[in-house]
């Protein structure tokens, strides 16, 4: 039992927090939507259901992704999290369709919502909870990408570095931007319905929330499709690894370097050139020394390294940044 809990602790905490928070919100919003007849509240409830299911899936996927490599799966299980995120995309898409359909129905046949204060306080609570999870996800992005930011500076830092964060953290970040925005739109719709005779905005807000969910599904789906195929590490990670390798006094050049993202970690494959005249046994010791130095980076899970004698030609050139990496 102890090992089971230790394994769970390795999962992505942002997705676990978000799953618990959205489960509670989905129950409360669903009851309020059934009680008051608010379309915007229904849309917000649907989004919370989608978020709770998704983030629960993603949390358990992140736990499985932490499993150690086996003889049958020598590169580990890092990409499992991408598969779970793709399942989450399907859930979001289905919920988005239901939400847009409900919004269109409310535009054609507007309904006047009742129990204003119940809707108001539940949606206000949703903004607070989703906002808290969003801030937590931003802090997680800053931590995972080693961006130095505190206070309000974490907001631009999170947007700037989200592409380098772990797949589940990215999912929570994108979904909770939409969740917070959606709850705010629903609250505006409830207030407008209370203070005026305009009922059209309820349906418009419901459809807008559905469209935002489609946007999240597309973005998360694309990111994880790329992850399943196998994507190169960001330039910052490659430069960091190259700097570690070239810092060794016996290394003269990097002949080849390839770093592939595996879930939230990176797999390094490289050939390094050593100074001429070394005995094989000495060169072998140097190789393991370099490998161990690279593995001190907490983002690196595995290193495959070959050694060559210096060919007298400068091979290593840092690559230019590639869009999306």
SULFENGI-V397697 format. One record per residue. N is the residue number from 1. RES is the residue in one small letter. OMEGA is omega in radians with two decimals (* if undefined). D_LAST is the distance of its C-alpha to the last C-alpha in whole Angstrom. Layout:
# SULFENGI-V397697
n-><N N>
res-><RES RES>
omega-><OMEGA OMEGA>
d_last-><D_LAST D_LAST>
This chain:
# SULFENGI-V397697
n-><1 2 3 4 5 6 7 8 9 10 11 12 13 14 15 16 17 18 19 20 21 22 23 24 25 26 27 28 29 30 31 32 33 34 35 36 37 38 39 40 41 42 43 44 45 46 47 48 49 50 51 52 53 54 55 56 57 58 59 60 61 62 63 64 65 66 67 68 69 70 71 72 73 74 75 76 77 78 79 80 81 82 83 84 85 86 87 88 89 90 91 92 93 94 95 96 97 98 99 100 101 102 103 104 105 106 107 108 109 110 111 112 113 114 115 116 117 118 119 120 121 122 123 124 125 126 127 128 129 130 131 132 133 134 135 136 137 138 139 140 141 142 143 144 145 146 147 148 149 150 151 152 153 154 155 156 157 158 159 160 161 162 163 164 165 166 167 168 169 170 171 172 173 174 175 176 177 178 179 180 181 182 183 184 185 186 187 188 189 190 191 192 193 194 195 196 197 198 199 200 201 202 203 204 205 206 207 208 209 210 211 212 213 214 215 216 217 218 219 220 221 222 223 224 225 226 227 228 229 230 231 232 233 234 235 236 237 238 239 240 241 242 243 244 245 246 247 248 249 250 251 252 253 254 255 256 257 258 259 260 261 262 263 264 265 266 267 268 269 270 271 272 273 274 275 276 277 278 279 280 281 282 283 284 285 286 287 288 289 290 291 292 293 294 295 296 297 298 299 300 301 302 303 304 305 306 307 308 309 310 311 312 313 314 315 316 317 318 319 320 321 322 323 324 325>
res-><x x x x x x x x x x x x x x x x x x x x x x x x x x x x x x x x x x x x x x x x x x x x x x x x x x x x x x x x x x x x x x x x x x x x x x x x x x x x x x x x x x x x x x x x x x x x x x x x x x x x x x x x x x x x x x x x x x x x x x x x x x x x x x x x x x x x x x x x x x x x x x x x x x x x x x x x x x x x x x x x x x x x x x x x x x x x x x x x x x x x x x x x x x x x x x x x x x x x x x x x x x x x x x x x x x x x x x x x x x x x x x x x x x x x x x x x x x x x x x x x x x x x x x x x x x x x x x x x x x x x x x x x x x x x x x x x x x x x x x x x x x x x x x x x x x x x x x x x x x x x x x x x x x x x x x x x x x x x x x x x x x x x x>
omega-><3.13 -3.14 3.11 3.14 3.09 3.11 3.13 -3.12 3.14 -3.14 -3.13 -3.04 3.10 -3.13 3.11 3.12 -3.12 -3.14 3.13 -3.13 -3.10 3.05 3.10 -3.14 -3.13 3.13 -3.09 -3.14 3.14 3.10 -3.13 3.14 3.12 -3.08 -3.01 -3.10 -3.13 3.11 3.14 3.08 3.08 3.14 3.13 3.10 3.12 3.13 3.11 3.07 3.13 -3.13 -3.11 3.13 -3.11 -3.01 2.99 3.07 -3.05 3.11 -3.14 3.03 3.13 3.07 3.13 -3.12 -3.13 3.14 -3.13 3.07 3.10 3.09 -3.13 3.13 -2.98 3.13 3.08 -3.02 -3.05 -3.06 3.07 -3.11 3.10 3.12 3.13 3.10 3.09 3.04 3.12 3.13 3.13 3.13 -3.13 -3.12 3.12 3.13 3.12 3.11 3.13 -3.12 3.13 3.11 3.11 3.11 3.13 3.09 -3.13 3.08 3.14 -3.13 -3.09 3.10 3.14 -3.12 3.10 3.09 -3.07 -3.02 3.05 3.12 -3.08 -3.05 3.10 3.13 3.06 3.09 3.14 3.12 -3.14 -3.10 -3.13 3.09 3.10 3.14 3.12 3.11 3.11 3.11 3.10 3.11 3.13 3.10 3.14 -3.14 -3.08 -3.09 3.12 3.07 -3.11 -3.11 3.08 3.10 -3.12 -3.13 3.13 -3.10 3.09 3.14 3.13 3.13 -3.10 -3.00 -3.05 -3.14 -3.13 -3.13 3.12 -3.12 -3.13 3.11 3.09 -3.14 3.13 -3.12 -3.11 -3.09 -3.09 2.93 3.13 -3.13 3.14 3.11 -3.14 3.11 3.11 3.10 3.13 3.12 3.10 3.13 3.13 -3.14 3.12 3.11 -3.13 -3.01 -3.13 3.10 -3.14 3.13 -3.08 -3.04 3.11 3.12 3.14 3.13 3.12 3.13 3.13 3.11 3.11 3.12 3.10 3.11 3.08 3.11 3.10 -3.13 -3.14 -3.09 -3.12 3.12 3.13 -3.12 -3.06 2.99 3.09 3.13 3.13 3.11 -3.07 -3.04 3.13 3.11 3.05 -3.11 -3.13 3.13 3.13 3.14 -3.13 3.13 3.14 3.12 3.11 -3.12 -3.08 3.12 3.13 -3.06 -3.11 3.14 3.11 -3.08 2.99 -3.11 -3.13 3.11 3.08 3.14 -3.10 3.11 3.09 -3.04 3.12 3.13 -3.11 3.10 -3.06 3.00 -3.09 2.93 3.13 3.13 -3.13 3.13 -3.05 3.01 -3.12 3.00 -3.09 -3.11 3.12 3.14 3.13 3.10 3.12 3.14 -3.13 3.09 3.12 3.14 -3.14 3.10 3.13 -3.11 3.05 3.06 -3.07 3.13 -3.08 -3.11 -3.02 3.13 3.00 -2.98 3.01 -3.12 3.13 3.03 -3.11 -3.13 3.10 -3.14 3.12 -3.10 -2.99 3.01 3.11 3.13 3.06 3.14 3.08 -3.11 3.11 3.14 *>
d_last-><39 38 35 34 34 32 30 29 28 25 24 22 24 22 23 26 27 26 28 31 31 30 33 35 34 35 38 39 38 39 43 43 41 44 47 46 45 42 39 37 37 37 34 33 34 32 29 30 31 28 26 28 28 25 24 27 25 22 24 26 23 21 25 25 21 23 25 26 25 29 30 29 26 25 21 22 21 18 17 20 18 16 20 21 19 19 23 22 21 25 26 25 26 29 30 28 31 34 33 33 36 38 37 38 41 42 41 44 46 45 47 48 46 48 48 46 46 45 42 41 41 39 36 37 36 33 31 32 31 28 27 28 25 23 23 23 20 19 20 18 15 16 18 15 13 16 16 19 21 24 26 25 22 20 20 18 16 15 14 12 10 10 7 7 11 13 13 17 16 14 17 19 18 17 21 23 22 23 26 27 27 29 31 32 32 35 37 37 38 41 42 43 45 47 48 48 49 46 45 42 39 39 38 36 34 34 32 30 29 29 26 24 24 23 20 19 20 18 14 15 16 13 11 13 14 11 11 15 14 12 8 7 7 4 7 9 10 11 13 14 16 17 19 20 21 23 25 27 30 31 27 28 24 21 22 19 16 14 12 11 10 14 14 14 14 13 15 16 18 20 23 24 27 30 33 36 39 37 39 37 38 37 34 33 33 31 28 29 29 25 24 26 24 20 21 22 19 19 15 16 19 20 20 22 23 26 28 29 32 31 31 31 29 25 23 20 18 14 12 11 7 6 6 4 0>
